[in-house]
Amino acid sequence: MRTANLDDRLVLVRDDGKAVDVEKASDGLFSSDPQAVFDRWDAFTDWAATAEARSDHGVPFDERQLGAPVPRPRQIFAVALNYADHVDESAFDTPEHLSVFTKFPTSLTGPYDTVELPSSLVDWEVELVAVIGRHAHRVGVRDAWSHVAGLTVGQDLSERRLQLRGPAPQFSLGKSFPGFSPTGPFLVTPDEVEDPDDLAIGCAVSGETMQESRTSRMIFSVPDQIARISAVCPLLPGDLVFTGTPAGVGGAREPRRFLAPGEVLHSWIDGIGTLDTRLTAGLTHPHGPDA
């Protein structure tokens, strides 16, 4: 099953590419709110599997009308240093423990939106994003996938000066400027892809490929991440987990390479979809990263 946020309404995306409005097709059984569905995810998936759910006359749509598939999560977790090649390019030792930070919900944006750059040091990090569908607390690795509603494509945009400025790093602030969490275009349930633990992932800046890998190269798999995070924090329906990025970030290149106004950041994960994020110049705050 694929769902999307079409003009702030929850839709099912059929195999023919047409959108079915969930509230209308269910006669009001489910809300049009794309966020509300996660609190009733099991009931929703049961309904979506019925012939009635897909017999509605779907409508064609322009993907550029899509917003973030999960527009208002209560929590956003993100994992650092989770691909061995990214660990190497960052000059760190292979981690023994999961390294987790947060991204704030106000940083979320859709799959085709424009993002203002707050400085000349904004980097890209393409990521697989797992969306929680069931309350998860102290979940074991074997049961973790059953708590995932679906997967989507994400970018963990990062302003490197603020992120790394001392005396202690500011990962959460440096990665939470407005628009710094593009996601989409769809939420895809794990059964829609051949192997949810092994997906091709990558991104390009204005046509030049920067990152290209597979999610099977993660140090901590998606189930392992959910188990480790939920051992401490209950994961709530509709929460997001940004699962880490592979090698190829701009700050690790020689010479360093960052995003510039006018460029387009194209991100993809096979079986899930693509993001096209356009970059524009923004105002630098007097207490922001360039201060």
C-alpha positions in Angstrom: 0.0 0.0 0.0 1.1 3.5 -0.8 -0.4 6.6 0.9 0.3 10.3 0.3 -0.6 13.8 1.5 -2.4 15.4 -1.5 -3.2 19.0 -0.8 -3.4 18.2 3.0 -5.7 15.2 2.5 -4.9 11.6 3.0 -5.1 9.5 -0.2 -4.4 6.0 -1.3 -2.2 5.8 -4.4 -3.4 3.0 -6.6 -1.3 0.8 -8.9 -2.5 2.9 -11.8 -1.1 6.0 -10.2 -4.4 7.6 -9.4 -5.3 8.9 -6.0 -8.3 7.7 -3.9 -9.5 10.3 -1.2 -9.6 8.2 2.0 -12.3 10.2 3.8 -14.6 10.1 0.8 -14.0 6.5 -0.1 -14.5 5.4 3.5 -17.7 7.5 4.0 -16.0 9.3 6.8 -14.8 6.2 8.6 -11.3 7.7 8.4 -10.3 11.4 8.6 -8.9 13.3 5.7 -6.0 14.3 8.0 -2.8 12.5 6.9 -1.5 12.5 10.5 -4.6 11.2 12.2 -4.4 7.8 10.4 -1.4 6.5 12.4 -3.4 6.3 15.6 -5.7 3.9 13.8 -3.2 2.2 11.6 -4.2 -1.4 12.0 -7.9 -0.6 11.3 -6.9 1.6 8.3 -4.7 -1.1 6.7 -7.6 -3.7 7.1 -9.9 -1.3 5.4 -7.4 -0.3 2.7 -7.1 -4.0 1.7 -10.8 -4.3 0.9 -12.1 -4.1 -2.6 -14.4 -1.3 -1.5 -11.3 0.9 -0.7 -9.9 0.5 -4.2 -13.2 0.5 -6.2 -13.5 4.3 -5.8 -12.8 6.2 -9.0 -9.3 7.5 -8.4 -8.2 10.8 -9.9 -4.9 11.7 -11.7 -2.7 14.1 -9.8 0.5 16.0 -10.1 3.1 14.7 -7.6 4.1 18.3 -7.0 0.8 18.8 -5.1 2.1 16.3 -2.5 3.1 17.4 1.0 5.1 15.6 3.7 3.4 12.2 4.1 3.7 12.5 7.9 3.1 16.2 8.4 3.0 16.5 12.2 4.9 13.8 14.0 5.2 14.1 17.8 8.8 12.9 17.7 11.6 12.7 15.1 14.6 10.6 15.9 17.7 10.5 13.7 20.7 8.2 13.7 24.3 9.4 13.1 27.2 7.4 11.7 25.2 4.4 10.6 27.0 3.4 7.4 30.6 2.2 7.6 31.8 4.3 4.6 30.3 7.5 6.2 32.0 6.7 9.4 35.3 6.4 7.5 34.9 9.7 5.6 34.0 11.4 8.9 37.2 10.1 10.6 35.4 8.3 13.4 35.7 4.8 14.8 33.0 2.3 14.0 30.3 2.9 16.8 29.5 0.2 19.3 26.3 2.0 20.3 23.6 3.8 18.4 24.2 7.5 18.2 20.8 9.3 18.3 19.8 13.0 18.0 16.5 14.7 17.2 15.1 16.8 14.4 12.4 19.2 15.3 9.0 18.9 13.6 9.0 22.5 12.3 11.9 21.4 10.0 9.6 19.1 8.0 8.7 20.0 4.4 7.3 18.1 1.3 9.0 16.3 -1.5 9.1 19.1 -4.0 9.4 22.2 -1.9 11.9 25.1 -1.9 14.3 25.4 1.0 16.0 28.6 2.1 19.7 28.2 2.8 20.7 30.0 6.1 24.4 30.0 5.2 26.9 28.7 2.7 27.6 25.6 4.7 24.5 23.5 4.2 25.2 19.8 3.4 23.0 17.0 2.1 22.3 13.6 3.8 19.9 11.3 2.0 18.2 8.8 4.4 15.6 6.1 4.6 12.9 7.2 7.0 10.9 4.7 9.0 7.4 5.7 10.1 6.0 4.2 13.3 2.5 2.6 13.1 2.1 1.0 16.5 3.1 2.2 20.0 6.6 0.7 20.5 8.2 0.4 23.9 10.9 -2.1 24.7 10.4 -3.8 21.4 12.6 -6.7 20.4 14.5 -6.8 17.1 12.4 -9.7 15.8 9.2 -7.7 16.3 10.4 -4.3 15.2 9.2 -4.4 11.6 5.6 -5.1 12.8 5.7 -1.6 14.4 6.6 0.1 11.2 3.7 1.7 9.2 5.8 2.4 6.2 8.9 3.9 4.7 9.6 7.2 2.9 12.6 9.1 1.5 14.2 11.8 3.5 16.9 14.4 3.5 18.7 15.3 6.8 19.9 18.8 5.6 22.7 20.0 7.9 24.1 23.4 8.5 27.6 22.3 9.5 28.9 25.4 11.3 26.1 25.4 13.8 26.0 21.6 14.0 29.6 21.4 15.0 30.1 24.6 16.9 31.3 24.1 20.5 31.7 23.8 23.3 29.3 20.9 22.5 28.0 20.0 19.1 24.5 21.2 18.3 23.2 18.4 16.0 19.5 19.0 16.6 19.7 22.8 16.0 22.0 22.5 13.0 19.7 20.0 11.3 16.3 21.7 12.1 16.2 25.0 10.2 12.8 25.4 8.3 12.7 22.9 5.4 15.7 20.9 6.6 13.7 17.6 6.7 12.2 17.1 3.2 10.2 13.8 3.1 8.1 11.9 0.6 6.7 11.5 -1.9 4.8 8.5 -0.6 4.6 6.4 2.5 5.2 2.8 1.3 4.4 -0.2 3.5 7.3 -2.6 3.9 5.4 -5.4 2.0 5.4 -3.2 -1.1 9.2 -3.6 -1.6 11.1 -6.8 -2.3 13.4 -6.5 0.7 12.9 -3.5 3.1 16.4 -4.2 4.5 18.1 -3.8 1.2 17.1 -0.7 -0.9 19.2 1.3 -3.3 19.6 4.9 -2.0 21.3 8.0 -3.4 21.2 11.7 -4.2 22.5 14.1 -6.8 23.1 17.9 -6.8 22.1 19.5 -10.1 22.7 16.3 -11.9 25.9 15.2 -10.2 25.6 12.1 -8.2 26.9 12.6 -4.6 25.7 9.6 -2.7 24.9 6.1 -3.9 24.6 3.0 -1.7 22.2 0.4 -0.3 20.4 0.3 3.0 21.8 -3.2 3.7 25.1 -1.5 4.4 23.7 0.1 7.6 25.7 -0.7 10.8 22.5 -0.8 12.8 19.5 -2.1 10.8 16.0 -0.5 11.0 14.8 -3.2 13.4 17.9 -2.8 15.5 17.4 1.0 15.6 13.8 0.6 16.7 14.7 -1.9 19.4 17.5 0.3 20.8 15.5 3.6 20.7 12.3 2.0 22.1 14.4 0.6 25.0 14.6 4.2 26.3 11.8 6.2 24.6 8.4 4.9 23.7 7.9 5.4 20.0 4.4 6.8 19.1 2.3 6.2 16.1 3.3 8.6 13.4 6.8 9.2 14.8 9.7 9.3 12.3 13.1 7.7 12.4 15.8 9.0 10.0 18.0 6.0 9.8 21.4 7.4 8.8 23.2 8.4 5.6 25.9 6.8 3.5 29.2 8.3 2.4 29.4 11.2 0.0 28.4 14.2 2.1 29.8 17.6 1.0 31.7 18.4 4.2 33.9 15.3 3.8 34.9 16.0 0.2 38.2 17.6 -0.9 37.6 20.4 -1.6 34.5 20.7 0.5 31.2 21.1 -1.4 28.0 22.6 -0.1 24.6 23.5 -1.4 24.2 26.8 -3.2 21.2 28.9 -4.2 19.7 27.8 -7.5 20.7 24.2 -7.2 18.3 21.2 -7.1 18.9 18.3 -4.7 17.5 15.1 -6.1 17.1 12.2 -3.7 15.9 8.7 -4.3 15.2 5.3 -2.8 14.3 2.4 -5.2 10.7 1.2 -4.7 9.7 4.3 -2.7 10.2 7.4 -4.8 12.2 10.6 -5.3 12.5 14.1 -3.8 13.4 17.3 -5.7 14.4 20.0 -3.3 15.2 23.4 -4.8 17.5 25.7 -2.9 17.3 29.4 -2.6 19.2 32.1 -0.6 17.8 32.9 2.8 18.4 35.6 5.4 21.2 35.0 7.9 20.1 35.5 11.4 22.4 37.6 13.6 22.7 34.7 16.1 22.7 32.0 13.5 25.4 29.8 11.9 27.3 32.6 10.2 27.4 34.8 13.3 
